[in-house]
Amino acid sequence: MRNFSILLLVIILLANCSSPKKEGNVTITGNIKGLKKGTLYLQRVKDTLLVNIDSVVIDGDSEFLMKSNVTEPEIHFLYLDKKDGAQYNDRIDFFAEPGDITINTTLNDFEKDIRISGGENEMKFQEYKKMLRRFNERNLRLIKEDFEASKQKDDEKLMENDKAYKNLVKQKYLYTINFAIYNKKLELAPYITLSEVYDANIKYLDTVAKSLSPKVKKSRYGKQLIQYIKERKDKETAAIKKNDSISNENK
């Protein structure tokens, strides 16, 4: 009986010393092929700061499970610390919303090899980023052509590239605005508007904001977009009044 009591005590102690069960309404599982050692952090923005909300130490087994708790779809980040000094090239952004999310990638190309299955916002986010990569690839080609033209002092080519670059930016902005309007019922819409085309003509931003569904307007990113537009309008109005005042003084 005494031996049984000791065994029971040991079991209780081990149970109390074990890691607490992770809780949250978002479950993130996945695998990083090729990773043997490293620390994986789940992050989100809180009060303009990027904070860690969960972490996993990888030591041999590259599979992971992480948890988050959200009240609405919200951008999260998966950051892999490989102790290589790099702080920005090992981070993946994705939409977290209640339910299960699966993230698989590789150590060799943590960002580009990413495969995610999740909620509707994340699926549309991947669709948008796929097109965004095409814009970025075309931009890189123009930068390379510009460099070569500069070396050869080819002014005609430089002017041609400048025109192509402006058209590319215009296409990206129009695509983003249209994508946001088309997905007006998703929190993704105000998020990509703020993160990718915040400096677009105010009338386009206004069009996106007005198209948002009532639910999305009340969301975190919806409120941020509406507030941002208001602040821009206030600044533009103040600038116009100031210019008018200066003009009147000079008459």
Buried (B, 14 or more C-beta within 10 A) or exposed (E): EEEEEEEEEEEEEEEEEEEEEEEBEBBBEBBBEEBEEBBBBBBBEEEEEEEEBBBBEBEEEBEBEBBBEBEBBBBBBBBBBBEEEEEEEBBBBBBBBBEEBEBBBBBEEBBEBBEBEBBBBBBBBBEBBEBBEEBEEBBEEBEEBBEEBEEEEBEEBBEBBEEBBEEBBEEBBEBBBEBBBEBBBBBBBBBBBBEBBEEBEEEBBBBBBEBBBEEBBEBBBBEBBBEBBEEBEEEEEEEEEEEEEEEEEEE
